[in-house]
């Protein structure tokens, strides 16, 4: 079962792991964990935004089966990535596009 994780629990688990490994105070570890989460969120949004920007939405009209398979596989990959993301990531990605582009992946 592929369920979405609560981002706060992920950050706190990471902070606990950082505090345990580095033996620093939990407050410092929590600050580092939030920074890592924000960096991860930024990278993920940027990567998905670039992939959607470069996506050929008219691939279904292609006569070449290789082209169709490539874009179809890419569409499935992007859809699976977006299904695994928290809602805040998707809303941030949706700000860059019109609703029709995002609906094709959700």
Phi, psi and omega in degrees: 000128182257093182256154179280139178267148174288126186296329179294319179294324177296316181295317181291324176295319178295320179296319178297318179295318178296315180297321181291319183284321185262351180058035175263174178292152183296326180299318178293319179296321179294321176299316178296320181295319178295321178297316178297321179296315179297320177297317178298317180297316180298313180297316182296315179297317180296317180296313180293323178298317178294320179294321180288323177300322182272002184283138178267103183284352180253022182296336182291345179269001182284145176274342183274122182291330178295319178297316180298314180297319181298308183290327177295317178296318179296320178296319177295319179297315180295319179298316179295321177297317183289329178292332182274352183271152173293160182299329181293328177292315183295319179294326177291323177291321183295338179294337183273348188227166171281165188293332183294321179294316182291321181299332181289343180256343183267000000 
